[in-house]
Amino acid sequence: MWLLNSSIGKKLIMSISGLFLVLFLLFHMAMNVTAVFSEDAYNMICSLLGSNWYAVAGTLVLAAGFIVHICYSILLTLQNRKARGSDRYAVNSRPKTVEWSSQNMFVLGLIVVGFLLLHFAQFWYKMMFAELMGHHQIELGGAMVSTQAGAQFIKYYFSNVVIVVLYLIWYVALWFHLTHGFWSAIQTIGWNNTIWLKRWQVIGNIFATVICLGFAFVTIAFYLKSLL
Ligand code: HEM
């Protein structure tokens, strides 16, 4: 089947799964910004999602999106390396027009996934997973908190400057990954006539900046609140 075997088929699957993940990030960022303005509203959203069947179904679809995107990125990277053979060991004289991020998408993706695992351990594991395991409360910094009180988790983690800095590094890697990924996905899908190519690049940059600035806003706002 060409979609699974050909290089363009694999790129198409990566592009569609990547765009789906961008939509999730937009939703996730918007939801998290709520926490800065109303912790109660945020906790209400978390309890609505909680471990209900529709939230678990959403998580499974999201996990499938991540798994497809990651597996195909590995397949394509290996395929590209094989095609280039020993050339990849030659001095890298890339043309200036080739963006830095386009050359480093795989490494940027690895950094994003690495931080994502830390994020899961701090939030998802102690919230949705704990609830699925039948816990309604969990120990956080010496106190017991509800597994649905998302704002308490944000407050706790983002009062630690080391975690704040790590998350900010995460958003920078995510920004580079998203700016190139969005534009590249649009090209793969074929929406790349000369007028729209530049426009899609600008739209991709705006998307990535809004998403990453939104996450950074939440992280910094909670850190500053913790100092008061
Ligand atoms: C300000 C920054 C962020 C905050 C406060 C935050 C908060 C949260 C919380 C509270 C959860 C647990 C939800 C639950 O299990 O009920 C969660 C899950 C998750 N977060 Fe974040 N997040 C942030 C940034 C990010 C970023 C940058 C990404 C991806 C690059 C991300 C990806 C995820 C994913 C994939 C889940 C699991 C979602 C699910 O279970 O369906 N988060 N996050």
Residues whose N, C-alpha, C, O or C-beta is under 5 A from the ligand:
A	BS01	HEM	N32 C46 G50 A55 G58 T59 F123 W124 M127 M128 G150 I154 F215 V218 T219
